[in-house]
Amino acid sequence: MFGQIAAANALSDVYAMGGKPITVMNIVAFPINTLDKSILADILAGAAEKVRESGASLVGGHSIDDKEPKFGLSVTGTVHPNRIRANAGAKPGDRLILTKPIGVGILTTAIKRDLLDQEDIEKVTGVMATLNKNAAEVMDGYNVHACTDVTGFGLLGHAMEMAEGSQVEMTIHYENVPILPRTKELAEQKVVPGGTKKNHAWLTDRVEYSSNLDELDQLILCDAITSGGLLVSVPENEAEKLLQQLLGNHVDARIIGEVTSGNPGFIKVF
């Protein structure tokens, strides 16, 4: 699963830009004299499975002996220069679609503290290991104005970058945002990663929260994610059709907000 998640995370950047992954190289750091070699074999096998699913080819890699295991991938893809999706270009009136639930950082922190049962673990790891391939391919048929994948800066952090780059304001409807089960419950137990707290502090002057949302709700929206979904800005008249096609292709997507012409780089959450 570690290998699958690492691969899905690395491949996601190519999908977010509208590209097709072509080649992949493994990057490995592993304590070869202290950990069983079968662990490394499992990591590589998991990554290879996701690379095959993407249609890319594994062409080699680099490895070093290190005291702490680390694994990632260098991915090369292709995209037509006129069809590159950037995290800028959103236009007032657009609708915002998110293709995976949030709460990953909080739940993975709970795993480290042995607070999740097997069902919960399988749910969150399954979300992280899901490629953004289906979502990216469905979007090819639509006029996507802007797109980014949601990762370390959280939903609001990446939305703010898109808003700033596009010189627009965004409105997010909290009740429409897909959130993994138990996320709020665990946040109430103070199971919140440090990166999430830093994101929340960083966005203090860029986000206006509704009075109905407490600090835990705010932290969830800022949760630092590994291998999250795509945040997509599309014209209003295409949004519902795109949403239905995404859902029909097994993508857990939601329309979560809209783009307005207010304060550039600013987000309102209701």
C-alpha positions in Angstrom: 0.0 0.0 0.0 2.9 2.4 0.7 4.2 1.8 -2.8 0.7 2.3 -4.3 0.1 5.6 -2.5 3.6 6.9 -3.4 3.0 6.1 -7.1 -0.5 7.6 -7.1 0.8 10.7 -5.5 3.6 11.1 -8.0 1.5 10.4 -11.0 -1.1 13.0 -9.8 0.9 16.0 -10.9 0.8 14.9 -14.6 -3.0 14.2 -14.4 -3.6 17.6 -12.8 -1.9 19.3 -15.8 -3.9 17.3 -18.3 -1.0 15.1 -19.3 -0.6 11.4 -19.9 2.1 9.6 -17.9 4.7 8.0 -20.2 7.7 6.9 -18.1 8.4 6.4 -14.4 11.7 6.0 -12.5 11.8 4.7 -8.9 13.7 6.6 -6.2 14.6 4.5 -3.2 16.3 5.0 0.1 16.3 1.9 2.3 18.2 0.5 5.3 19.1 -2.7 3.5 21.0 -4.2 6.5 18.4 -3.6 9.1 15.0 -4.0 7.4 13.9 -7.2 5.7 14.4 -7.0 1.9 10.8 -8.3 1.4 9.5 -4.9 2.7 11.3 -3.2 -0.2 10.0 -5.8 -2.6 6.4 -5.1 -1.5 6.8 -1.4 -1.9 8.2 -1.8 -5.4 5.4 -4.2 -6.3 2.7 -1.9 -5.1 4.2 1.0 -7.1 4.5 -1.1 -10.2 0.9 -2.1 -9.9 -0.2 1.6 -10.1 2.3 2.4 -12.8 0.8 -0.4 -14.9 -2.7 0.9 -14.2 -1.6 4.4 -15.4 -0.4 2.9 -18.7 3.1 4.3 -18.1 6.4 2.3 -18.4 8.8 1.8 -15.5 12.2 2.5 -17.1 14.6 2.2 -14.1 15.5 4.1 -10.9 18.0 5.0 -8.3 18.6 3.6 -4.8 20.8 4.3 -1.8 21.3 2.7 1.6 19.8 5.0 4.2 18.8 4.6 7.8 15.2 5.6 7.1 13.1 4.1 4.3 12.0 6.6 1.6 10.3 6.0 -1.7 9.1 8.1 -4.5 8.8 8.3 -8.3 10.0 10.6 -11.0 7.3 10.8 -13.6 7.4 12.1 -17.2 4.3 12.7 -19.2 3.1 14.4 -22.4 0.4 17.0 -23.0 -0.5 19.1 -26.1 0.8 22.6 -25.4 -2.7 24.1 -26.1 -4.3 21.8 -23.6 -2.1 22.3 -20.5 -4.2 22.7 -17.3 -2.7 25.2 -14.9 -3.7 26.2 -11.4 -4.6 29.6 -12.8 -7.3 30.6 -15.3 -10.4 30.2 -13.2 -13.1 32.7 -14.3 -16.0 34.3 -12.4 -19.1 32.2 -12.7 -17.1 28.9 -12.8 -18.1 26.1 -10.5 -15.5 24.2 -8.4 -15.5 20.4 -8.4 -13.5 18.3 -6.0 -12.8 14.6 -7.0 -11.8 13.0 -3.7 -12.8 13.4 0.0 -10.6 15.3 2.4 -9.5 14.4 6.0 -6.6 12.2 4.9 -4.0 13.9 7.1 -6.2 13.6 10.2 -6.9 9.9 9.5 -3.3 9.0 8.7 -2.2 10.7 11.9 -4.8 8.5 13.7 -3.2 5.4 12.1 0.1 6.4 13.6 -1.6 6.6 17.0 -3.3 3.2 16.5 -6.8 4.8 16.7 -8.3 3.3 13.5 -9.8 -0.1 12.9 -9.1 -2.0 9.8 -12.1 -0.8 7.9 -11.2 2.8 8.5 -7.6 2.2 7.5 -8.7 0.5 4.2 -11.0 3.4 3.5 -8.4 6.1 3.8 -5.5 4.2 2.2 -7.9 3.3 -0.7 -8.6 6.9 -1.3 -4.9 7.8 -1.4 -4.1 4.9 -3.7 -6.8 5.8 -6.2 -5.3 7.3 -9.3 -6.7 10.6 -10.6 -6.6 9.0 -14.1 -10.4 8.5 -14.5 -11.1 12.1 -13.4 -8.4 13.5 -15.7 -9.6 11.5 -18.7 -13.3 12.5 -18.2 -12.3 16.1 -17.9 -10.7 16.0 -21.4 -14.1 16.5 -22.9 -14.7 19.8 -21.1 -13.6 23.4 -21.1 -11.5 23.2 -17.9 -10.3 26.7 -16.9 -8.0 25.7 -14.1 -7.0 22.5 -12.2 -4.7 21.4 -9.4 -4.3 18.4 -7.2 -5.0 18.8 -3.5 -2.0 17.8 -1.4 0.1 19.3 1.3 -1.4 22.7 1.5 -4.9 21.3 2.0 -8.1 22.1 0.2 -8.2 25.8 1.1 -4.4 26.2 0.6 -4.6 24.9 -3.0 -7.8 26.8 -3.6 -6.2 30.0 -2.4 -3.2 29.5 -4.8 -5.7 29.0 -7.7 -7.7 32.1 -6.7 -4.5 34.1 -6.4 -3.1 32.9 -9.7 -6.5 33.5 -11.4 -7.0 36.9 -9.7 -10.5 35.8 -8.5 -12.3 35.1 -5.3 -13.8 31.8 -4.4 -16.7 30.6 -2.3 -16.7 27.2 -0.7 -19.8 25.5 0.7 -18.7 23.4 3.6 -21.7 21.2 3.6 -20.9 20.1 0.0 -17.3 19.2 0.7 -16.8 15.4 0.8 -15.1 14.5 4.1 -13.9 11.0 5.2 -15.9 9.3 8.0 -14.6 10.0 11.6 -12.6 13.0 10.5 -14.5 15.5 12.8 -14.6 13.0 15.7 -10.8 12.5 15.5 -10.2 16.3 15.2 -12.2 16.7 18.4 -9.7 14.3 20.0 -6.9 16.6 18.9 -5.7 14.1 16.3 -4.5 16.9 13.9 -1.1 16.8 12.1 1.3 19.7 12.5 1.1 20.5 8.8 -2.7 21.1 9.0 -2.2 23.5 11.8 0.4 25.4 9.9 -1.9 25.6 6.8 -4.7 27.0 9.0 -2.4 29.7 10.5 -1.0 30.5 7.0 -4.4 31.2 5.6 -5.7 33.3 8.5 -5.8 36.5 6.4 -6.9 34.9 3.2 -10.1 33.1 4.3 -13.4 34.3 5.8 -15.2 31.5 7.6 -18.9 31.5 8.4 -19.7 31.9 12.1 -21.4 28.4 11.9 -18.0 26.8 11.4 -15.8 26.1 14.5 -12.1 25.8 14.5 -12.2 22.1 13.9 -14.2 22.6 10.7 -11.6 25.1 9.6 -8.8 22.7 10.4 -10.4 20.0 8.3 -10.6 22.3 5.3 -6.9 23.0 5.8 -5.9 19.4 6.3 -2.6 18.4 4.8 -3.3 15.7 2.3 -1.3 12.9 0.6 -2.5 11.9 -2.9 -5.7 14.0 -2.8 -8.2 14.6 -5.6 -8.3 17.2 -8.3 -9.8 20.7 -7.7 -11.3 21.8 -11.0 -12.8 25.1 -12.2 -15.2 24.7 -15.1 -18.0 26.9 -16.6 -21.3 26.8 -14.8 -23.1 25.4 -17.9 -20.8 22.4 -18.0 -20.4 21.7 -14.3 -23.4 19.4 -13.7 -22.8 17.3 -16.8 -19.1 16.9 -15.9 -20.1 16.0 -12.3 -22.5 13.3 -13.5 -20.0 11.8 -15.9 -17.4 11.7 -13.1 -19.8 9.9 -10.8 -20.6 7.5 -13.6 -16.9 6.7 -14.0 -16.5 5.9 -10.3 -15.1 9.3 -9.2 -16.4 10.5 -5.8 -16.8 14.0 -7.0 -18.8 17.0 -5.7 -19.5 20.6 -6.7 -18.2 22.4 -3.7 -18.3 26.1 -4.6 -18.0 28.8 -7.2 -15.7 31.5 -8.5 -16.6 35.1 -8.1 -15.0 38.5 -9.0 -14.5 39.7 -5.5 -11.2 40.1 -3.7 -8.5 38.3 -5.7 -6.8 35.5 -3.8 -9.5 35.4 -1.1 -11.8 32.6 -0.1 -15.2 32.7 1.7 -16.5 29.5 3.4 -20.1 29.2 4.3 
